[in-house]
Amino acid sequence: MIEVNFCDRSIKKFVSTPETTVGELVQKIQQKMYLDKDIESFGLFEAKIVDGVKIEKYLKADDLVPKIESGGRFEFKKRFFYNDNKDDAVCTHLEFSQLREDVNRDRYTLNERELLELAAIDLRVTFGEPDASKHKAGFLVNAKHIERLIPRSFFDKKKPEAWEKLLLDEYQRIAFDPIESDFQGKLRYISRLKEMQQEFFGSVFFEATQSSTSISERVPSVIAVNRNGIHAFKKPPPPEKKGFFSKKSDDLPSQLALVKSSSFKEIQGWAILPQTNTFVYTITSSSASEGLRVEYESPVAADIPDVCQTFVQKIIAETESE
């Protein structure tokens, strides 16, 4: 038996032998989840922490299920977001769970107001309509719910009790908006995040390091790929230790900073340098006849071209069908 983790924090066990392929295991997962729509967009990943960073490697269907190294685990999640699955409860749940996790991991650059609204919708999905006799001071703090509702970049800026009050106030505020079920709540969460992050919504993220020869130092980065193209972000520096008299509430959160967004129309091509695990793509440039070359090293560099190609193929198919 092997354990597979899901973005909703659940774990399910499946029978696997040394001869079981990843594709066969994925099929078992889909059957157990009653997942029969948009199945090609999901996949099995091997996740592990390397130097404090979570690395998620996509496992190919034809390969045998690998043995998990110490500290690693299997995760089942979406490999790309493209189709609208708002009529399918299973897909919606899996997409909601993954998008919520991405928000909590600071993958999306949101302001405090936006985060509180999304967190309140999450509370509505999890606990239903607010109940003053239950959902009061101490409810979120004592159960340690705040850590899963507020990203780390914001969490340290206020005391847990202060976040709790803001969250409960927002939870109460949205109570006046009708949500018929947790399914409708998940759709609302997805819709609001899409409105807040139109350019980057539905991205899949890859840990990387900028390796361009035009800079003298290696820059920790994140590559995001969605239907709009490839987006390169610079990761914030590690948080500094605060002095005793520091006013954390006045500090700006440390978030991803956009370096460059490139649509697939602008991108001339991409490739992998396997010796250095480097993902290379070339952007049309008025100042360079051969285009601007961009390079990022990544332990999962080999996964990026397939995701890019999938988006391009789907965009072409969608255009031809119109």
Order of alpha helices (4+ residues) and beta strands (2+ residues): beta-beta-alpha-beta-beta-beta-alpha-alpha-alpha-alpha-alpha-alpha-alpha-beta-beta-beta-beta-beta-beta-beta-alpha
